[in-house]
Amino acid sequence: QGDIRYNGIHYRYNEDILTFLFMGIDRMTEVKEAENGQDGGQSDAIFLLVLNPHKKEISVIGVPRDTMTDVEMYYEEGTYWKTAKTQLAVQHGYGDGAEVSCERSRDAVSRLFYGLPIHGYCAINMGAIPLINDAVGGIELEAVETLNFKDFKIKEGEKIHLKGMDAYYYLHNRDINSFNSAGRRLERQ
């Protein structure tokens, strides 16, 4: 039980692996408890950090916000309503915007990965991106796609040193009218 045989190879889950969930919540303000159980904010960025302490290896798995999965829905006062297949990003919204939202998101991601243990989580509001980026002196990168927004413009292949709000715009902005814009944004993140 718990073992898998795939293409003639036997696999067993490595119980020494540690998995952590990181989420970027689509809010600019400081984290504070939501006024109702449906206003916790969506998790626009969802990543699993997988740590193998024996091999001293880390892998990062980007989970698309639009992944359709079972999400537990709650009424505004916080009582359970139903479970429905919908975008993973909305799970964080059904909670307090803090610990309850994170725990529900952790559980939804664990279910999505067939009961994968998640040993910890971290969520930050997207408004923290400029602060974190600037605290490490900014970041240099080569743009993976052309972006043309009012506040931020860059061409694919162009090199840039992101500082301040430009870091936020690069990680957050997307053209919602363009197919797979959330997927391309996940590549940038």
Secondary structure by P-SEA (a helix, b strand, c coil): ccccccccbbbbbcccbbbbbbbbccccccccccccccccccccbbbbbbbcccccbbbbbbbbcccccbbbbbccccccccccccccccccccccccaaaaaaaaaaaaaaaccccccccccccccaaaaaaaaacbbbbcccccccccccccccccccccccaaaaaaaccccccccaaaaaaaaac
